[in-house]
Amino acid sequence: MNLLKRLVSAAVAMTVIFFVLYIGSRFEVQWIVGLLLLIVGYLASIEYLQLMKRLDILLAAPEFLIWVPVLTLSFIFFHGRYAEVILMLAIAYQVLRYLGETPHRIGLTQAAAGVFGLLYIPWLLHYFYLIYLGGVGQKPHVGAINALVVLLMVWGYDAGGYFVGKFLGRHKAFPTVSPNKTWEGVIGGFALTVVGAMVGASLSPVWRELIYWDGFFHVLIAAFLVGWATQLGDLFASKLKRAADVKDSGTFLPGHGGTIDRIDGLLFALPVFYFYFHYIVRFF
């Protein structure tokens, strides 16, 4: 029953994401992707505040959450050009907000948690928007396949890790943080990350030329980097939940837990994918 819930929830979530990417590409309304990021980022940020509360780190919720749409809208309106400026303002506000808190150790912890929360969720999510745009000056439909490729790579790693680990897993990989993770699952995750990249690439002639003819080694390198980033993101979220003494970050998705549970690996994978294909390969 739990597996059925996972599959149904995943299918619904994937359908929504594919629909948004299609609408954004078909009608060149990239803001709709930004709207999706705003919703996901806001839900994840609420869960982050709840986790901090369980850790006895009390953040001013309205003053933290208001920066999520401010940051996301700055990506949409300026295509990420002034995102760093808005981020610096958000960080400065979090520091100043708790500057007068005493004891000072509590104030420092609150400021650090506020700054990290903004970096962890809305800032890392903004790389999805940069990937979707396909680089500065590119039309949205060019980057839509880029976004699909990174999603399929991350989902491939998650699926490979889950199913291979469930049915073939014998050797524990990270027993103190995530007891269900096995080295067999890690290998299966890497294999399906490559498959995910190839499936996504098959939808674009530009990607097909890179993947199947000019640079298949880029897929292998990217799969290795994205796979480890996805795993690291998942382990970090597991550590965060164990520290807060909860199994899931929330109950938003039946069978999957909360929003953070669903995007934890993606958050760490997005900047890795962007930097590799934008700066190293110069593909977009």
Residue pairs with C-beta under 8 A, 6 or more apart in sequence:
2 255
3 255
4 255
5 254
5 255
5 256
6 255
6 256
7 255
8 254
8 255
9 253
9 254
9 255
9 256
10 155
10 256
13 253
13 262
14 155
16 36
17 36
17 151
18 148
20 32
20 33
20 36
21 33
21 132
21 144
21 147
21 148
22 144
23 29
23 32
24 30
24 32
24 33
24 132
24 140
24 144
25 140
25 141
25 144
26 141
28 139
28 140
28 141
29 140
30 76
30 129
30 132
30 133
30 140
31 76
33 128
33 129
33 132
33 140
33 147
34 72
34 73
34 75
34 76
34 129
35 76
37 72
37 75
37 125
37 126
37 128
37 129
38 68
38 69
38 72
38 73
40 125
40 259
40 263
41 68
41 72
41 121
41 122
41 125
42 65
42 68
42 69
43 250
43 252
43 258
43 259
44 121
44 249
44 258
44 259
44 260
44 263
45 64
45 65
45 68
45 117
45 121
45 122
46 65
46 250
47 249
47 250
47 252
47 258
47 259
47 260
48 117
48 120
48 121
48 249
48 260
49 59
49 61
49 64
49 65
49 117
50 249
50 250
51 240
51 241
51 244
51 246
51 249
51 260
52 58
52 59
52 113
52 117
53 59
54 244
54 245
54 246
55 243
55 244
57 109
57 110
57 113
58 110
59 110
59 113
59 114
59 117
60 97
63 93
63 97
64 94
64 114
64 117
64 118
67 90
67 93
67 94
67 118
67 122
68 118
68 121
68 122
70 86
70 90
71 83
71 86
71 87
71 90
71 118
71 122
71 123
71 126
72 122
72 125
72 126
74 82
74 83
74 85
74 86
75 83
75 126
75 129
75 130
76 129
79 133
79 136
80 126
80 129
80 130
80 133
80 136
81 136
83 123
83 126
87 118
87 119
87 123
90 118
91 115
91 118
94 111
94 114
94 115
94 118
95 111
95 114
95 115
97 110
97 111
97 114
98 107
98 108
98 110
98 111
98 114
99 107
99 111
100 107
101 107
101 110
120 267
121 260
121 267
124 267
124 268
124 270
124 271
125 263
125 267
125 270
127 270
127 271
127 273
127 274
128 147
128 150
128 266
128 270
130 274
130 278
131 143
131 146
131 147
131 150
131 270
131 273
131 274
131 284
132 140
132 143
132 144
132 146
132 147
133 140
133 143
134 140
134 142
134 143
134 144
134 146
134 284
135 143
135 278
135 284
138 284
142 206
142 284
143 284
145 200
145 201
145 203
145 204
145 206
145 207
146 277
146 284
148 200
148 203
149 196
149 197
149 200
149 201
149 207
149 273
150 226
150 266
150 269
150 270
150 273
151 200
151 266
152 196
152 197
152 199
152 200
153 193
153 196
153 197
153 200
153 222
153 223
153 226
153 227
153 230
153 269
153 273
154 193
154 196
154 226
154 230
154 265
154 266
154 269
155 196
156 189
156 192
156 193
156 194
156 195
156 196
156 197
157 189
157 190
157 192
157 193
157 196
157 226
157 227
157 230
157 231
157 265
158 189
158 230
158 234
158 265
159 189
159 192
160 185
160 188
160 189
160 190
160 191
160 192
160 193
161 181
161 185
161 186
161 188
161 189
161 231
162 185
163 188
164 184
164 185
164 187
164 188
164 189
164 191
165 180
165 181
165 182
165 184
165 185
165 186
165 188
166 185
168 182
168 184
168 185
168 188
169 180
169 182
169 183
169 184
169 185
170 182
170 184
171 182
171 183
171 184
172 179
172 181
172 182
172 183
173 181
173 182
173 183
173 185
173 186
174 181
174 235
177 235
177 238
177 239
177 242
178 234
178 235
178 238
181 231
181 235
186 227
186 231
189 227
189 230
189 231
190 223
190 224
190 227
193 223
193 226
193 227
193 230
194 219
194 220
194 223
197 211
197 219
197 222
197 223
198 211
198 219
200 207
201 207
201 208
201 210
201 211
201 212
201 219
202 208
210 218
210 281
210 283
211 218
211 219
215 281
218 277
218 281
221 276
222 273
222 276
222 277
225 272
225 273
225 276
226 269
226 272
226 273
229 265
229 268
229 269
229 271
229 272
229 273
230 265
230 266
230 268
230 269
231 265
232 268
233 264
233 265
233 266
233 267
233 268
233 269
234 264
234 265
236 264
236 268
237 249
237 260
237 261
237 264
240 249
241 247
241 248
241 249
247 257
248 256
248 257
248 258
248 261
249 257
249 258
249 259
249 260
249 261
250 257
250 258
250 259
250 260
250 261
251 257
251 258
252 258
252 259
252 262
253 259
253 261
253 262
256 262
277 283
277 284
278 284
